[in-house]
C-alpha cells in the first residue's frame, strides 16, 4: 500500500511544504515522520523553553534542512564581493610576484624592436622584413596559443609548477640566444623555447590576481602589467649600452641573469587562493564559451588589438632609422614608448574600476586610432613628432595588455578565469601570428619605401578601429547604449 498526499488543512504545515511527493522521484515522507506530524498537529501550539527546543532539534533532525547546509563549490559564492581580500600584505605580494613573472614575458616582448633591428643588420642581414617578422610572430603565437592548455591546468592545480618550469625556459632562452647565428637557431631558441616559457607564465600571472581582487582587479592587474613597461624601458637602454662594449651574446646573458633573479622572487610569492575548478583538464578549447556573444566579441577585439599594438612596438625603431634617425635615438624612442605605457597600464586600470572596464578599453582603443593618424602618419623624419607619438601611443596602448584580461574576467567566475582567459588568448594568438608578417609584407608595397610605411600605419589604425568596435559591441549587448552605464 502506498502513501498518497492528502490535500487538506495540514498542507500549510512545514513538513508538508518541505518534503516533496513520491511521484516527483525525490524524498518521500517516512511513516515515522507522518506519525510525528500527526502528533504535532494534535498538540497545542506552545513556546518551548530553549533547552527543550535544542533537545527537539537534536532528536528530530530535518532531512531536507540537513541537505541544504552541505557545502558546495558549485555555488556562486566564490564571486561574492565579500569573499575577495581586495588588498592586504598577502594579496599585494602576489601582485609583486605576478609583476616579476610578467617581466619575463612582456618585458621581452617590448624589446622586440631592438632584436628586430639588430638581426636585420647582423645575423639575418640577407633576409626580408617579412621573414624576420616571423621570429617575433611565432614567439607571440606560442605565448598566447598554448595558454589554452595552461589555463585549465592552472584552474585545476594552481600556479606553482607552471611558474617554476616557465621561469627556467625563459631564462634559458635568453642565455642561449647570443650563441645563435642561423635563422632556424633563433626560431628555436627565441620563438619556441622562450614562447613556451612565456605561455607557462602568462596565464598564472594574470590568474592569481583574479583570486584576490574583484572590485579593485583593474588597478591590481594594471600595476602588475607595468612590468612590460619597466622591461621595455630598462632592457633597450641596457642593450644599447652593453652591445657595443661586450657584444650581443653577453648582453643577452646579462638579461638572462636578471630574469633569473625575478624568477626566484615570483616563485616565492605567487600563490592561488580559491578552491580548484571542477572542470576537467582538456587539450582542446572549450567551444561552448563562444555561445556567449559578449565573450566572442571580446575575443575578436583581442585579435585585432594584437594586430594594432605589436606593429608599432616592433617597427618603430626601423621606421626611425629609415627616416634619418641614428640607432641610439631610435632605441630611445622605444624606451619613451614604454615610459608612456607605464602610466597607460596603471591609470586606466584605476579608472576602469570606477567607470567600467569595457567603457575604458573602448575609449583607449579609440585614442590609439587618433594617435596613430595624428602623430605617426605625418611624422616622417621629425624627431619631435616621433617623440610625441611614442609617448601618446605608449599611454593609449599600455591599457591594452592590462585591461582586456580584466574585461574577460568580468564575464566569468574567478575560479574559472584560467579557462576563459586562455581561450581568449588562443583566439588572439592567431592575430599575433599574422600581424608582423602582414606588416612586413606591407612594407614591400608600392614603388618606394614611403608607400610601404604608409600601408603599415593605416593597417595599425584600421586594426584598432575594428578592435574598438568589438569591445563597444560587447558593452552594448550587456548594458545597451546608455552612456552613463558603468560596465
C-alpha positions as CSV (number, residue, x, y, z in Angstrom):
1,X,0.0,0.0,0.0
2,X,1.4,3.4,-1.0
3,X,1.0,6.7,0.7
4,X,-0.8,9.4,-1.2
5,X,-0.6,13.1,-0.3
6,X,-3.7,14.5,1.2
7,X,-4.8,18.0,0.3
8,X,-6.3,19.4,3.5
9,X,-5.5,22.0,6.1
10,X,-2.3,20.2,7.0
11,X,-0.8,21.3,3.7
12,X,0.2,24.5,5.4
13,X,2.4,22.5,7.8
14,X,6.2,23.0,7.5
15,X,6.7,19.3,6.9
16,X,4.3,19.1,4.0
17,X,5.9,22.2,2.4
18,X,9.4,20.9,2.5
19,X,9.0,17.2,1.7
20,X,8.1,16.6,-1.9
21,X,5.7,13.9,-3.1
22,X,6.9,10.4,-4.1
23,X,5.6,11.0,-7.6
24,X,8.3,13.5,-8.2
25,X,11.0,10.9,-7.7
26,X,12.6,12.6,-4.7
27,X,12.4,12.4,-0.9
28,X,9.3,10.6,0.5
29,X,7.9,11.2,4.0
30,X,8.6,8.1,6.1
31,X,5.9,6.6,8.4
32,X,7.7,7.8,11.5
33,X,7.6,11.4,10.1
34,X,3.9,11.1,9.4
35,X,3.3,9.9,13.0
36,X,5.4,12.8,14.1
37,X,3.3,15.2,12.0
38,X,0.1,13.9,13.5
39,X,1.4,14.3,17.0
40,X,2.5,17.9,16.2
41,X,-1.0,18.7,14.8
42,X,-2.7,17.3,17.9
43,X,-0.5,19.2,20.3
44,X,-1.4,22.8,21.3
45,X,0.9,25.5,20.0
46,X,3.2,26.4,22.9
47,X,6.6,28.1,23.0
48,X,9.1,25.5,24.3
49,X,11.9,26.5,26.5
50,X,15.4,27.0,25.0
51,X,16.6,23.7,26.4
52,X,13.5,21.8,25.1
53,X,13.9,23.4,21.7
54,X,17.6,22.3,21.4
55,X,16.7,18.8,22.5
56,X,13.9,18.6,19.9
57,X,16.2,19.7,17.2
58,X,18.8,17.1,18.1
59,X,16.2,14.3,18.4
60,X,14.3,15.0,15.2
61,X,16.7,16.4,12.6
62,X,15.1,17.5,9.4
63,X,16.5,15.7,6.4
64,X,15.9,18.4,3.9
65,X,17.4,21.1,6.1
66,X,20.5,19.0,6.6
67,X,21.0,18.6,2.9
68,X,20.6,22.3,2.4
69,X,23.6,23.3,4.5
70,X,26.1,20.9,2.9
71,X,29.0,23.0,1.3
72,X,29.1,23.0,-2.4
73,X,31.8,24.5,-4.7
74,X,29.2,24.8,-7.5
75,X,27.6,27.9,-5.9
76,X,28.3,31.4,-7.0
77,X,29.5,32.4,-3.5
78,X,33.1,32.4,-4.8
79,X,32.3,35.6,-6.7
80,X,30.7,37.5,-3.8
81,X,32.4,40.8,-3.3
82,X,32.9,40.0,0.4
83,X,35.0,36.9,-0.4
84,X,37.8,38.8,-2.0
85,X,40.5,40.3,0.2
86,X,40.9,43.3,-2.2
87,X,44.2,44.1,-0.5
88,X,46.4,43.2,2.4
89,X,50.0,42.1,2.6
90,X,49.4,38.6,1.0
91,X,47.4,39.9,-1.9
92,X,49.9,42.7,-2.8
93,X,52.8,40.3,-2.5
94,X,51.0,38.1,-5.1
95,X,50.7,41.2,-7.3
96,X,54.5,41.7,-6.9
97,X,55.1,38.1,-7.8
98,X,52.9,38.5,-10.9
99,X,54.9,41.6,-11.8
100,X,58.2,39.7,-11.7
101,X,56.7,36.9,-13.9
102,X,55.3,39.3,-16.5
103,X,58.8,40.9,-17.0
104,X,59.9,37.6,-18.5
105,X,57.0,37.8,-21.0
106,X,56.1,41.4,-21.7
107,X,59.4,42.9,-20.9
108,X,60.9,40.7,-23.6
109,X,58.0,41.4,-26.0
110,X,58.7,45.2,-25.6
111,X,62.3,44.8,-26.8
112,X,61.3,43.0,-30.0
113,X,62.1,46.2,-31.9
114,X,65.7,46.1,-30.7
115,X,66.2,42.5,-31.6
116,X,64.5,43.0,-35.0
117,X,66.8,45.9,-35.8
118,X,69.9,44.0,-34.6
119,X,69.1,40.8,-36.5
120,X,68.3,42.8,-39.7
121,X,71.7,44.4,-39.6
122,X,73.8,41.4,-38.5
123,X,72.9,37.7,-38.4
124,X,69.9,38.0,-40.7
125,X,71.0,40.8,-43.0
126,X,70.1,38.8,-46.1
127,X,66.5,38.1,-45.0
128,X,63.4,40.2,-45.8
129,X,61.5,42.2,-43.2
130,X,58.5,39.8,-43.6
131,X,60.7,36.7,-43.0
132,X,62.4,38.2,-39.9
133,X,58.9,39.2,-38.6
134,X,58.0,35.6,-38.4
135,X,60.5,35.2,-35.5
136,X,58.5,37.5,-33.3
137,X,55.1,36.4,-34.6
138,X,55.8,32.8,-33.8
139,X,57.0,33.8,-30.3
140,X,53.8,35.7,-29.6
141,X,51.7,33.0,-31.1
142,X,53.2,30.3,-28.8
143,X,52.8,32.5,-25.8
144,X,49.1,33.1,-26.3
145,X,48.0,29.9,-28.2
146,X,49.4,27.4,-25.7
147,X,47.6,29.2,-22.9
148,X,44.6,27.1,-24.0
149,X,46.3,24.1,-22.2
150,X,47.8,26.2,-19.4
151,X,44.6,27.8,-18.3
152,X,42.7,24.7,-17.3
153,X,45.8,23.3,-15.6
154,X,46.1,26.5,-13.6
155,X,42.4,26.3,-12.6
156,X,42.8,22.7,-11.5
157,X,46.2,22.5,-9.9
158,X,47.4,26.1,-9.2
159,X,50.4,28.2,-10.4
160,X,53.4,26.6,-8.6
161,X,54.7,24.2,-11.2
162,X,53.7,26.3,-14.2
163,X,55.7,29.3,-12.8
164,X,58.7,27.2,-12.0
165,X,59.0,25.5,-15.4
166,X,58.2,28.6,-17.3
167,X,60.8,30.6,-15.5
168,X,63.5,28.1,-16.3
169,X,62.6,28.1,-20.0
170,X,62.6,31.9,-20.3
171,X,66.0,32.2,-18.6
172,X,67.4,29.5,-20.8
173,X,66.1,31.2,-23.9
174,X,68.0,34.5,-23.2
175,X,71.1,32.6,-22.1
176,X,71.3,30.7,-25.4
177,X,70.2,33.5,-27.8
178,X,73.7,35.0,-28.0
179,X,75.0,31.7,-29.4
180,X,72.6,31.7,-32.4
181,X,73.8,32.7,-35.8
182,X,71.3,31.0,-38.2
183,X,67.6,31.7,-38.8
184,X,66.4,28.3,-37.5
185,X,68.5,28.6,-34.4
186,X,66.9,31.9,-33.5
187,X,63.5,30.5,-34.2
188,X,64.1,27.5,-31.9
189,X,65.7,29.5,-29.1
190,X,63.9,32.8,-29.1
191,X,60.5,31.8,-30.5
192,X,59.9,28.2,-29.4
193,X,61.8,27.9,-26.1
194,X,61.0,31.5,-25.0
195,X,57.5,31.3,-26.2
196,X,56.7,28.1,-24.3
197,X,58.2,29.6,-21.2
198,X,56.1,32.7,-21.7
199,X,52.9,30.6,-22.2
200,X,53.5,28.9,-18.8
201,X,54.0,32.2,-17.1
202,X,51.3,34.3,-18.7
203,X,48.0,32.7,-17.5
204,X,49.1,32.2,-13.9
205,X,50.5,35.7,-13.6
206,X,47.1,37.1,-14.5
207,X,45.0,34.4,-12.9
208,X,46.3,34.7,-9.4
209,X,45.3,38.4,-9.3
210,X,41.7,37.4,-10.0
211,X,41.8,35.2,-6.9
212,X,42.5,38.1,-4.6
213,X,40.8,41.1,-6.3
214,X,37.4,41.8,-7.8
215,X,36.4,45.4,-7.2
216,X,40.0,46.6,-7.5
217,X,41.0,44.0,-10.1
218,X,41.6,46.6,-12.8
219,X,44.0,48.5,-10.5
220,X,45.9,45.4,-9.3
221,X,46.2,44.0,-12.9
222,X,47.4,47.4,-14.2
223,X,50.1,47.6,-11.5
224,X,51.3,44.1,-12.4
225,X,51.1,44.9,-16.1
226,X,53.5,47.8,-15.7
227,X,56.2,45.1,-15.8
228,X,56.2,45.2,-19.5
229,X,56.9,49.0,-19.4
230,X,59.7,48.6,-16.9
231,X,61.3,45.9,-19.1
232,X,60.6,48.0,-22.2
233,X,62.5,50.9,-20.6
234,X,65.4,49.1,-18.9
235,X,66.2,46.4,-21.5
236,X,66.6,48.6,-24.6
237,X,68.8,51.1,-22.7
238,X,70.8,48.3,-21.3
239,X,71.3,46.6,-24.7
240,X,72.2,50.0,-26.2
241,X,74.9,50.5,-23.7
242,X,76.3,46.9,-23.4
243,X,76.2,45.6,-27.0
244,X,78.9,48.0,-28.3
245,X,81.2,47.1,-25.3
246,X,80.6,43.4,-24.6
247,X,78.8,42.2,-27.7
248,X,75.3,40.8,-28.3
249,X,76.0,37.4,-26.7
250,X,77.0,38.8,-23.3
251,X,74.2,41.4,-23.4
252,X,71.6,38.7,-23.7
253,X,73.2,36.6,-21.0
254,X,73.0,39.5,-18.6
255,X,69.3,39.8,-19.4
256,X,69.1,36.1,-18.6
257,X,70.6,36.7,-15.2
258,X,68.1,39.5,-14.5
259,X,65.2,37.2,-15.4
260,X,66.7,34.5,-13.1
261,X,66.6,36.9,-10.1
262,X,63.0,37.9,-11.0
263,X,62.0,34.2,-11.4
264,X,63.2,33.4,-7.8
265,X,61.0,36.2,-6.4
266,X,58.0,35.2,-8.4
267,X,58.3,31.6,-7.4
268,X,58.4,32.6,-3.8
269,X,55.4,35.0,-3.9
270,X,52.8,33.7,-6.5
271,X,50.1,31.7,-4.8
272,X,46.4,30.8,-5.5
273,X,43.6,31.2,-3.1
274,X,40.3,29.8,-4.4
275,X,39.4,26.1,-4.5
276,X,40.2,24.2,-7.7
277,X,37.8,24.2,-10.6
278,X,35.7,21.1,-11.0
279,X,36.1,21.2,-14.8
280,X,38.5,18.5,-16.2
281,X,41.7,19.5,-17.8
282,X,41.2,19.4,-21.6
283,X,43.6,19.8,-24.5
284,X,41.1,21.3,-26.9
285,X,39.4,24.7,-26.5
286,X,36.1,24.8,-24.7
287,X,34.0,25.9,-27.7
288,X,30.8,26.2,-25.6
289,X,32.2,29.5,-24.2
290,X,31.6,31.1,-27.7
291,X,27.8,30.7,-27.1
292,X,28.1,34.0,-25.2
293,X,28.2,36.7,-27.9
294,X,29.8,39.1,-25.5
295,X,32.8,36.7,-25.0
296,X,33.0,36.1,-28.7
297,X,33.2,39.9,-29.4
298,X,35.9,40.2,-26.7
299,X,37.9,37.5,-28.4
300,X,37.6,39.3,-31.8
301,X,38.6,42.5,-30.1
302,X,41.7,40.9,-28.7
303,X,42.6,39.6,-32.2
304,X,42.5,43.0,-33.9
305,X,44.1,44.7,-30.9
306,X,47.1,42.3,-31.3
307,X,47.3,43.4,-34.9
308,X,47.4,47.0,-33.8
309,X,49.8,47.0,-30.8
310,X,52.7,44.8,-31.9
311,X,53.2,46.5,-35.3
312,X,54.5,49.8,-33.8
313,X,56.3,48.1,-31.0
314,X,58.3,46.0,-33.5
315,X,58.8,48.5,-36.3
316,X,59.2,51.9,-34.5
317,X,63.0,51.6,-34.4
318,X,63.3,50.6,-38.0
319,X,60.9,53.4,-39.0
320,X,63.1,56.0,-37.2
321,X,66.3,54.7,-38.7
322,X,64.7,54.6,-42.2
323,X,63.8,58.3,-41.7
324,X,67.3,59.6,-40.8
325,X,67.5,58.9,-37.0
326,X,70.6,57.2,-35.7
327,X,70.3,53.9,-33.9
328,X,70.9,55.5,-30.4
329,X,68.0,57.9,-30.9
330,X,65.8,55.1,-32.4
331,X,66.4,52.9,-29.3
332,X,65.5,55.9,-27.1
333,X,62.1,56.1,-28.9
334,X,61.3,52.6,-27.8
335,X,62.2,53.5,-24.2
336,X,59.9,56.6,-24.4
337,X,57.1,54.4,-25.7
338,X,57.5,52.1,-22.8
339,X,57.6,55.0,-20.4
340,X,54.2,56.2,-21.7
341,X,52.8,52.7,-21.4
342,X,53.8,52.6,-17.8
343,X,51.2,55.2,-16.9
344,X,48.9,53.8,-19.6
345,X,48.8,50.5,-17.7
346,X,48.3,51.9,-14.2
347,X,45.9,54.8,-14.6
348,X,43.3,53.2,-17.0
349,X,43.2,50.2,-14.6
350,X,42.3,52.6,-11.8
351,X,39.7,54.4,-13.9
352,X,38.2,51.1,-15.1
353,X,37.3,50.1,-11.6
354,X,35.4,53.3,-11.2
355,X,33.9,53.9,-14.7
356,X,33.7,50.4,-16.1
357,X,36.3,48.1,-17.7
358,X,34.6,47.9,-21.2
359,X,34.0,51.7,-21.2
360,X,37.7,52.5,-20.6
361,X,39.1,49.9,-23.0
362,X,36.8,51.2,-25.8
363,X,38.0,54.8,-25.2
364,X,41.7,53.8,-25.1
365,X,41.3,51.9,-28.4
366,X,39.8,55.0,-29.9
367,X,42.7,57.0,-28.5
368,X,45.1,54.6,-30.2
369,X,43.5,55.3,-33.6
370,X,43.8,59.1,-33.0
371,X,47.5,58.9,-32.0
372,X,48.4,56.8,-35.0
373,X,46.7,59.0,-37.5
374,X,47.5,62.3,-35.9
375,X,51.2,61.8,-34.9
376,X,52.7,58.7,-36.7
377,X,51.2,59.3,-40.1
378,X,52.6,62.8,-40.6
379,X,55.8,62.3,-38.6
380,X,58.3,61.4,-41.3
381,X,61.8,62.4,-40.2
382,X,60.6,64.8,-37.5
383,X,62.1,63.7,-34.2
384,X,59.8,65.8,-32.0
385,X,56.7,64.3,-33.7
386,X,58.1,60.8,-33.2
387,X,58.7,61.5,-29.5
388,X,55.1,62.8,-29.2
389,X,53.8,59.7,-30.9
390,X,55.9,57.3,-28.8
391,X,54.6,58.9,-25.5
392,X,51.0,59.2,-26.5
393,X,50.7,55.8,-28.2
394,X,52.6,54.2,-25.3
395,X,50.0,55.6,-22.9
396,X,47.0,54.7,-25.1
397,X,48.2,51.2,-26.0
398,X,49.5,50.5,-22.5
399,X,46.0,49.8,-21.3
400,X,45.5,47.1,-24.0
401,X,47.5,44.4,-22.2
402,X,46.2,45.4,-18.8
403,X,42.5,45.8,-19.4
404,X,41.5,43.0,-21.7
405,X,42.2,40.3,-19.1
406,X,40.0,42.3,-16.6
407,X,37.2,42.5,-19.2
408,X,37.4,38.7,-19.8
409,X,37.3,38.2,-16.0
410,X,34.1,40.3,-15.9
411,X,32.4,37.6,-17.9
412,X,33.1,34.6,-15.7
413,X,33.7,33.4,-12.1
414,X,37.1,33.9,-10.6
415,X,38.0,30.2,-10.3
416,X,37.0,29.7,-14.0
417,X,39.2,32.6,-15.1
418,X,42.1,30.5,-16.5
419,X,39.7,28.7,-18.8
420,X,38.1,31.9,-20.2
421,X,41.4,33.8,-20.4
422,X,43.3,31.1,-22.1
423,X,40.5,30.6,-24.7
424,X,40.6,34.3,-25.5
425,X,44.4,34.2,-25.8
426,X,44.1,31.2,-28.2
427,X,42.0,33.4,-30.5
428,X,44.3,36.4,-30.1
429,X,47.3,34.2,-30.8
430,X,46.3,34.0,-34.5
431,X,46.3,37.8,-34.5
432,X,49.9,37.9,-33.2
433,X,51.0,35.2,-35.6
434,X,49.8,37.1,-38.6
435,X,50.4,40.7,-37.5
436,X,54.1,41.1,-38.1
437,X,54.3,39.1,-41.4
438,X,51.4,41.2,-42.7
439,X,53.2,44.4,-41.7
440,X,56.5,43.2,-43.1
441,X,54.7,42.3,-46.4
442,X,53.0,45.8,-46.5
443,X,56.5,47.4,-46.3
444,X,57.2,46.0,-49.7
445,X,54.2,47.6,-51.4
446,X,54.4,50.4,-53.8
447,X,57.2,51.9,-55.8
448,X,59.1,53.4,-52.8
449,X,59.6,52.8,-49.2
450,X,57.3,55.6,-48.1
451,X,54.3,53.9,-49.6
452,X,55.1,50.8,-47.6
453,X,55.3,52.7,-44.4
454,X,52.0,54.4,-45.2
455,X,50.4,51.0,-45.6
456,X,51.8,49.8,-42.3
457,X,50.5,52.9,-40.5
458,X,47.0,52.6,-42.0
459,X,46.9,48.9,-41.1
460,X,47.6,49.7,-37.5
461,X,44.9,52.4,-37.3
462,X,42.3,50.2,-39.0
463,X,43.1,47.3,-36.7
464,X,42.5,49.4,-33.6
465,X,39.3,50.8,-35.1
466,X,37.9,47.3,-35.5
467,X,39.0,46.3,-32.0
468,X,37.3,49.3,-30.6
469,X,34.0,48.3,-32.4
470,X,34.2,44.8,-31.0
471,X,34.6,45.9,-27.4
472,X,31.9,48.5,-27.9
473,X,29.6,45.8,-29.2
474,X,30.1,43.6,-26.2
475,X,29.3,46.6,-23.9
476,X,26.1,47.4,-25.8
477,X,25.0,43.7,-25.5
478,X,25.5,43.9,-21.8
479,X,24.0,47.3,-20.8
480,X,22.6,48.8,-24.1
481,X,23.7,52.2,-25.4
482,X,23.4,54.0,-22.1
483,X,26.3,56.5,-21.9
484,X,26.2,56.6,-18.1
485,X,26.2,52.9,-17.6
486,X,29.2,51.5,-15.7
487,X,30.4,48.3,-17.4
